[in-house]
Amino acid sequence: QDQLVESGGGLVQAGGSLRLSCGPSGRTFSNYAMGWFRQAPGKERDFVAAVSRSGSDTYYADSVKGRFTISRDGAKNTVNLQMNSLKPEDTAVYYCAAGNTLAPGAVLRSPSQYSYWGQGTQVTVSS
C-alpha cells in the first residue's frame, strides 16, 4: 500500500528546534506537491506548510512563517520540515501529505487537495 512515513517528532523545550522528515513507503511521490498539517487535541487539522512539485515554491501558515522551513530532498526522496523557535502552541500531531497536481509550481493548502497521508508524528513543546 502506497503511503507516507513521518519521523523526527519528540519532546522539546520552548525555543528549541526539531526536524521532521517524510518519505514514501511504496510508490515515489517525487512528482507530487507535498505539505505538512498538524492537529492538536480537540481541534481541526490545520495547514502548516507546503512545497510544490518542483520544490521552488513554498507557502506557510502565518503562525509558523519565519520559524519553519519546508524543503524537498530529491536524492533521498523526502520532504523535511525544519522547526525553529518552537512554542508550546506548536504542540500537535504533525502529518505529511502528498497531492497530485499538473502545475509544477502549485502549492496546495487545503487537506482536500491531498490524496496520500502519513500516520503522523507527535511534537510536544514544553514551556
LINFEN-V140367 format. One record per residue. N is the residue number from 1. RES is the residue in one small letter. SS is DSSP state (helix for helix, strand for strand, loop for the rest). PHI is phi in degrees with one decimal (NA if undefined). NEAR is the number of other ideal C-beta (glycine too) atoms within 8 Angstrom. Layout:
n: <N;N>
res: <RES;RES>
ss: <SS;SS>
phi: <PHI;PHI>
near: <NEAR;NEAR>
//
This chain:
n: <1;2;3;4;5;6;7;8;9;10;11;12;13;14;15;16;17;18;19;20;21;22;23;24;25;26;27;28;29;30;31;32;33;34;35;36;37;38;39;40;41;42;43;44;45;46;47;48;49;50;51;52;53;54;55;56;57;58;59;60;61;62;63;64;65;66;67;68;69;70;71;72;73;74;75;76;77;78;79;80;81;82;83;84;85;86;87;88;89;90;91;92;93;94;95;96;97;98;99;100;101;102;103;104;105;106;107;108;109;110;111;112;113;114;115;116;117;118;119;120;121;122;123;124;125;126;127>
res: <q;d;q;l;v;e;s;g;g;g;l;v;q;a;g;g;s;l;r;l;s;c;g;p;s;g;r;t;f;s;n;y;a;m;g;w;f;r;q;a;p;g;k;e;r;d;f;v;a;a;v;s;r;s;g;s;d;t;y;y;a;d;s;v;k;g;r;f;t;i;s;r;d;g;a;k;n;t;v;n;l;q;m;n;s;l;k;p;e;d;t;a;v;y;y;c;a;a;g;n;t;l;a;p;g;a;v;l;r;s;p;s;q;y;s;y;w;g;q;g;t;q;v;t;v;s;s>
ss: <loop;loop;strand;strand;strand;strand;strand;loop;loop;strand;strand;strand;strand;loop;loop;loop;loop;strand;strand;strand;strand;strand;strand;strand;strand;loop;loop;loop;loop;loop;loop;loop;strand;strand;strand;strand;strand;strand;strand;loop;loop;loop;loop;loop;loop;strand;strand;strand;strand;strand;strand;loop;loop;loop;loop;loop;loop;strand;strand;strand;loop;loop;loop;loop;loop;loop;loop;strand;strand;strand;strand;strand;strand;loop;loop;loop;loop;strand;strand;strand;strand;strand;strand;loop;loop;loop;loop;helix;helix;helix;loop;strand;strand;strand;strand;strand;strand;strand;strand;loop;loop;loop;loop;loop;loop;loop;loop;loop;loop;loop;helix;helix;helix;loop;loop;strand;strand;strand;loop;loop;strand;strand;strand;strand;strand;strand;loop>
phi: <NA;-72.2;-157.3;-113.8;-128.1;-95.6;-150.9;105.0;-70.6;164.0;-105.6;-144.0;-79.8;-54.9;92.8;-83.8;-132.0;-142.6;-125.6;-95.3;-126.9;-139.7;-134.5;-83.6;-121.2;119.0;-67.2;-84.7;-116.1;-65.2;-101.5;-111.6;-72.4;-124.6;-150.5;-121.6;-127.0;-143.3;-140.5;-89.9;-55.0;77.0;-121.7;-75.6;-76.3;-109.5;-69.2;-116.0;-160.5;-144.0;-134.9;-76.7;-55.2;-74.6;86.1;-88.0;-118.9;-135.2;-149.6;-130.3;-66.7;-57.5;-69.1;-118.5;-59.4;88.3;-114.1;-108.5;-134.4;-101.5;-152.8;-111.3;-115.2;-63.2;-63.8;-96.0;57.1;-127.9;-121.4;-116.2;-130.1;-86.0;-117.2;-115.1;49.6;-65.8;-121.1;-54.9;-71.7;-82.7;-61.8;-178.9;-88.7;-102.0;-118.9;-97.4;-145.5;-126.3;-130.7;-84.3;-146.7;-80.4;-86.4;-60.3;-99.1;-75.1;-113.3;-105.2;-114.2;-103.1;-56.1;-68.3;-84.9;-106.1;-102.4;-123.0;-134.4;-87.5;-83.9;98.8;-135.3;-80.6;-120.6;-124.2;-113.5;-92.4;-88.2>
near: <4;7;11;14;10;15;9;9;10;8;5;11;6;9;5;8;9;11;9;16;11;15;11;11;8;6;5;6;11;6;5;11;15;15;18;16;12;13;11;8;3;3;7;4;7;10;10;13;15;14;14;14;11;7;9;6;10;9;7;10;9;5;5;12;8;3;8;12;7;15;9;9;9;7;4;6;10;9;14;12;15;10;13;8;6;14;7;8;6;11;8;10;10;16;14;14;14;13;13;6;10;3;7;7;9;11;12;11;8;7;8;4;9;12;5;11;9;12;8;9;12;8;17;8;15;8;4>
//
